[in-house]
Structures are given as C-alpha cells and as structure tokens.
C-alpha cells in the first residue's frame, strides 16, 4: 500500500468489518460503530506503516491485509497510543471502549500464550463487502504467506466469523482454539498456519 492510498484502504476495511460479530459486540449502535471502525482502521494502518506492512489490490483498493512481522505482534499499547488509539473513545463511548479494552487484552494474552515462537501475524484482513468471495482476500494475503514460507515461519490470526474458517483453512490455517473474551461476547477462533516447504 502506498501512503496516499491509506484513506481508501481504511475505508474499505471499515466497511468490511461493519457486520463482524466481534465489532457488533463492542459497539452495537450503527453510527457509533461506523465512526469507531473508521477511527480504528486509521490507527491500525498508521501503526502498521511503522511496525509492519499493508497489502492492497492494484489500482482501486478493494481491501487490505495488515500484517505484523516477527517480534512486533501483538500490537503494543504505546505504539497504538502514538498512532491515535485514544481518538476512538469519543466515537464509540465509554462502555464500548471498556468492552474493547477488555476484549483486546484477553486476545493479546491468548496470542502470547499460543505463539511463543517467531511468527507473522495477520492482524486485519478485509475486503469490500460486494467483492467478498471473489478471490480478493487470497490476493491480499498470498504475498506474506509466501514470504513466511520462505522464512520457514508460521502465521497466526483471530477471526470472529465462522464462515471465514473455510477461507483460512484453504490457505493452510487450522483452528487452535475457540474462545470467548467475555461471557456475553461472540466466539472468536485463533488460527495457526505452519510454513509450507
């Protein structure tokens, strides 16, 4: 991704996550969720430009894959604050911020326990809703999967959409565990892909 494409890529990512069960749990009100997603995707993109990388499609961005490399995952609190994480709070409100903080801390704890070796972390993958199921997601993640294979490194991710499990399995990921970050939260799945030689 070129820096000049950041707005288009983050807009596409925000649209792709609007109906995500985990995001709905964090911020159930449509307008607050829309504003929060816009802010969060900008924060994640700014963070990734400093600590990782972002792939998008040639021409008009149809989505994005945000990856953090070995030694940089999960995202660090100080780096997120520098990238503007606090800007999300007024957009989603205090209750949603508390849910988000608790959930992200739980996810980070699980991530650190499951991945004690060097790995690539697929932090965010999103495709414009009307282009999902057309191979765009595969196009977005393939370059880093090939790189991980060449470096003999695993890849790790979390997803909150059960239908995504089939897509990720097609690319060599397997479920590590199903977890709930809170009693009233939807399930999340952690997934691991061992390098292909």
N, C-alpha and C positions, 0 to 999 in steps of 0.2 A: 504494500500500500504506500502510495505517495502521501506526504503530509497534506497536500492540497485536496486529497480525497477523503480526509477524515470525516468531515460533516456528512457526506453521502454514505459512507460506510457505517458510521454510528447510527444514522437514521434508519438504515436497513436493519441493523442489529436490533434496535429498539422495537421496530415493527415485528420482527421475527419472534421476539420474546413476549409480546403483549398478552398472549394466551397461555404462557407457560405456567403450569400448576404451582411451581415454587414462587414465581413472581406474583401470581394471584394471591397466594397465601400472605406474602409480605405486604402487598398493597392492593387490597380488594376494590378500591374505588377507581373507576376507569381513568378519570382525568389525572388524579394523583399518580396512578401507575404510569401513565403516559409521560408525565413530566419527570418522574423518578427514573424511568428507563432511559429517557433522553440524557439526563444528567449522568447516570451510572455508566452508560456506554462511552460517553466522552471521557469520563475518569479512567475507565479501563483502557481506552485507546491511548490516552496520554501516558498512562503507566507502562503499557506495552511498548510504546515507541522508545521509552527509556530503558526498559528491562527485558524486553522480548521482541516479538515481531508480529505483524498482522499481514495475512494474505487476503487479497480480494480478487475479483474477476477482472480480466482485461476490459477496457472500455468502461461502460457504466457499471459501477459497483452493484452487485446483486446480493451482497452479504459480506461476511468476513469471518476469518478464523484467527482468534487471538491466542498465541502460544507463549508460554514462559519456558525458557530453557533450563537445563540442569543447574541447580543451585539458586534458582530465582523463584521457585514455587514452594508453597503457595505465596500469593502476593503479600508483601509486608505492609504493616499498618502505616509506618512512617511514609513510605513511598505513596501509598494511597492518599494519605492526607496531603502530601505535596502535590498530588495530581488533582486535588479538589474534592475529595470524598465528602467533606462537610457540606458542600453545596447541595447534596441530595436531601439533607434533613428538612429544610423548609418546603421542599417539593412533595415529600411523602408524609410528613408529620412525625411526631414523636413516637406514637405507638408502632407505626410501621418501621421506624428507624430501630426501635428496640428489638422487634422481631428479626429484622435484617441482621443486626449485630450479633444476636444470639445464634442465629442460624449459620452465619458465615464463620463464627468462631468454632462452632461444632464441626462444620465441614473441614475447616483448617486442621482441627485436632485429628479427625479421621484420616485426612490426607497425610499428615505427618506420620501417623502410626502405620498406615498401609504402604507408604513409599519411603523407605529408609535408604534407598539407593538412588543414584543419579537417574533422572528421567526428564522427558518432555511433558509439559502439562498443557492440555488443550483446555484453556480457561473458558473460552467462549466460542461457540460456533453458531452462526445464524444466517439464514437465507431469507430473502424477501418471500413473504407468505405465498404469493402467486407463482413463485418459481421453485417451491419445495417439491421434492420428488422427481426432479429433472436432471440430477447429476451435478448440480452446482456445489452442494456440500462436499461431494467426493473431490471435485476440482479444488476446493479450498483447502482441504486437509492433506491431500496427497503429497505436496512438496515436503512438508515437515515429516510425514510418515517415512518418506524415502530417506530423508536426512537422518532420522532416528535409526533406521535400519543400517545405514552406512556407518553410524557411530556405535552400533550394537547397543542401543539404549531403548528401554521401554517407554511407553506413553501412557498417560493417566488422564481421566476426566470424571466429571459427575454429570448426570442428566436427570431431569425430573419428568421427562415424557417417556412413558413406557414404549411408545411406538418407535422412539429413537434407538432402542436396544437392537432392533433388527439392522438398522443402518450401521451402527457402530460394529456389530458382530461381522458384518460384511467386510469391514476393514481390519478385522483381526482382534478387536477388543472383546474381552469377556467380563462378565459381572464379577466383581469382588464381593460386594455386599449390597443389600437393600437396607436403607436406614431412614429414620425419621429424626429430624433435628429438634422437633418438639412434638408433644402429644397431639396437637391439632394440625400439624404440618403434613403435607402430602409426602409420599415416599420419594426418596432420591436413590439413584443407583450409582455406585462408584464402579468404574471400569478400567481394566488394565490391558494393554497390548504389549506383548513381548516382541522383541525385534525379530524380523524375518531375515533369514540369511540366504 
